[in-house]
Amino acid sequence: LSRSRLVFFSALIFFCMNFLELFIFVKVPWYGYLALAVLFAASVFSFVRTFASRSSVQPPEMGSRIQILGIPIDVCTPATVLEKISGFIREPDGFFHIVTADSLAIFRANRDKGFGRILHRASMILPDGAGLVWAADFLGTPIPGRTPGIALVSDLCERAAKEGWSVYFLGSKPGVMQEAVDMLLRRFPTLNVAGIHHGYFHEGSEIEEQVLEDLRQKKPDIAFIALGVPKQELFIQRLRPIISKTVAIGVGGSFDVISGNLPRAPVLMQKFALEW
């Protein structure tokens, strides 16, 4: 749908819904409801007819990038992301920053040029939030769907257990990360855990320096950084010059969910892009 039609139909439908509430409040006679029902039915019929006859849009090629608010977003699926990260790990050298972006991260990058530069340096920017999928479709560059950070952590840990990759876990409250890692180890007993540390420390603090040094020494194949936006991206930026070989992935609050401390939205809501 064109933007003008989308706005027009949305306005008509919500206009009807608001008038229904008003009619109930002021006790309008029956013929008022009949007129409103006719307007609503005509709006829905016109919307469905327009949507059914919309011109097909050629989606971008897999592996390419689209632009949302000036920030590049990778066109990918969870399967292609796994293969791309596997390729990064097989590289003899290189620092690879993976961003799992939601609408807030992209909006912040558009407003905060320093944060935007960090995202532009990233090896991949994955569409984690449903808002980005909707925006991509709205802009005429539809993408296959979300690549949720929570699912990515699980999929990568499964692959890491099979391949023998080392994984470092950083973030969440003290104790929560340990619970999440214990949960993952029950699912993947051969997972090689290089290190675990909570994320409750300040930028430039002694604890942060200790964590950076620990990462430098252990050189994990994958480092999950769960500090939230923008703290995790800023931390990864500080990690970049001190470690020559790793895949650093910002995964927000994923471990709060994996540990069981925070419930995830029901599967039905996930499928209908209602998990934000």
N, C-alpha and C positions, 0 to 999 in steps of 0.2 A: 504494500500500500504506500502511496505517496504520503508525505508528512501532512499535507493539507487534509486529505481524506481521513487519515488516521485521527487527527485532532478533531475533525468535524464529527465523525461517528462516535468517538469517545465522549465528546461534549453532549451530543444528543442523548446518548444512553444515560449519562449521569444527570443530565437535565431532567429526564423523566423520573429517575429515582428520587431526586430532590423534591420534585413536584408531588410525588406520591406521599412523601412524608408531610409535606405542607397540606395536602388535601385531607389527610387523616387528622391533622391538628385542627384545621378550621371546619371540618365536617362538611365537605363539599357534597352536593347531591350526586346520585348515581351516574348521571350523564357526564359529569366531569371525569369520573374514573373511566367511563367508556371512551371518551375523547383521548385521554392519556394512554389508554391501552392501544388504541389505534395508532397513535404517534410512536409508541414504543415498538409495536409490531412492525410498522413500516421501517423504522430505523434499523432494527435487527435484520429484517429481510434484505434491505438495501446493503447493509454491511456484509452479510453472508454472500450475496450475489457478487459484490465487488471483490471480495476476498477470493471467491471461487474462480473468478475470471482474471485474476492478477497475472501479469506477465512473469514467466519464470526467470529467475535471476541465476546466472552462472556463478557458482561459489568459487572463491579463490582456491588455488591449487594447494594441496597438502604440503606443508613445509615452508610455504610462503608466509608473509606477514601482512597484516592489515594495520590501519591507523585509527586509533580512537583518541580524540583530544590530543593529537600529535605524538602519542606514545605507540610504539610498535607492539602488536599482539601476535603471537604465533598461531598459525592455523594448524591445529593438531588434534589428535585423539589420545586418550591415555596410553594406548598401545604404541603409537608413534613416539610419544614422549619417553617411554621406557627404552625404546631402541636408541633414541638420540642420546640419552644419558649413558646408556651402555657404551656407545661410541666414545663419549667424552672420557669415560673411565679407562677405556683401552688406549687412549692417547698417552704417549710416553711422558708428556709434560703439559701443564696448562691449568689455569684457574678458571672454573666455570661457575657462573652465578645464575641460578634458576630462580625466577620470581613467580610466585603464585599470586596473581593480582586479582583484586576485587575492584568494584567501582570506586571505593574510597581511595585506594592506592593510585589509580589512574587520575582521579580528580586532583589528588595532592601533587602528583608529578606534573600536572598541567599548570598548577599554581606556584609550586615550589621548584624553581629551576635547578637548584642543587640536587634535590631528590630526583628530578627528571633526568639529570645527567647520569645518576647512578643506574637508573632503569635502562637508559640507552646503552650502557656498557654491558648489560646483562646478556648472557648467552641465549637465554630463552625467557620470554614473558608468557606465562600460561594463563588462560582465562579461567580463573577459579570461580569468580562471582557470576551469578545468573544475570546480573545487570549488564555485564559485558557482552554476554551472548545476545541479549535483547538489543543492545546498542548496535552490535555488529549487523544484525538483521535489519534494523531500522535504517542504517547507513547504506544498505545495499551491498554489503560484503559479508554475507552469512558465514558462520563458522560451524563446524560439526557439533559443538557443545562444550560443556564445562570439562575442566580437568581439576577436580577438587584436590586440595592439598592433603586432606585426610586419606583419601583413596591412594594418592601417590605415595604417601609414606608406607602404607601397607604393601602396595605392589612392589616398591623398591626394596623393602626389607625381605620380602619373599624371594626376589631375584638375588639380593645380596647373600642370603643364606645358601642359595644354590651355587653362586659363583665364588663365594669366599671373600666378598668385598668387606672391608672394615667400615663401620658406621659409627659416627659420633652424634650424641644427642644433647642438645643444649636448649634450655628454655623452661617455661612453666614455673610453678611454685616449688619450693623445696619439698621433696617427697612425691610430688605428682609425676615428675618425669620418671622417677624410679618405678612407680606403679605402671606407667605406660610401657616402659621397656620390659618389665616383667611380663606384661600382657603379650607383648610381641614375641618374647622368648618362648612363651608357652605355645604360641602358634608356629614359630620358626626356631626350633631349639639350636640349630647350627649357626644362628646369626652371630657374626663376629662384632661384638660391641667394643669399640675402641675407647669410649669414654662417655660419661654422663655428668651433666652439671645443670643446676637450676639456673633460671634466668633473672633472678632478683639481685641485680647489681647495677651500679650507676656507670655511665660512660666516663672513662678515664680513671676509674677506681682501681685499687690494688687487685680486687677480685677479677675484674675484667682483664687486667694484664696477665694474671695467672691462667685464666681460661685461654687467652690468645697464645700464651707460651705452651700450654698443654696441647693445643691443636697443632702448633708448629712442630712439636716433637713427635706427635703421633701420626701426623699426615694421613688422616682417614680418607678412604676413597669417596665417602659421602658424609657431609656434615649437615644434619638437620638443625636449622636455627629457628627456634620458635619463640621469638621475643615480641611479636606484633609489629605492625606497620606504624612508623617508619624505622623503629629501633633495630629490627633485624636486618634491614637493608644497610643501615649505617654501620652496624657491627660487621657485616660481610665485607663492606668497603674497607674497613680497618684490617680485616683479615687478609685481604687480597695481596698486599705487598710482602707478607711475612710467610706465606705458604705457597709453594710453587705447583702443587699437584693436589687438587681436590675438586669435588662438585659440591658447592655450598647452596643449600635450598632453604629459602624462607618459607615456613609453613604455619605461621600464626598460632592459633589456638588448637592446632590438631591434636596435641598430646593430652589436652584436657578432655577431649572426646574419647581418644583411644584408651585412656586410663579409666574411663567410666565415670569421671567426675562431672561431665557435662554431656547430656544426651544429644544425639544428632537428630535432625528432622526426620520424620517418617519417610520411607522409601517412596511413597506416592507423591509427597511434596517434592522430593528430590527430582523425580522424573518429570514433574510439571514445572520445574524451574522456580519453585517457591521456597527453596532453601537459600537464604542470603547470609 
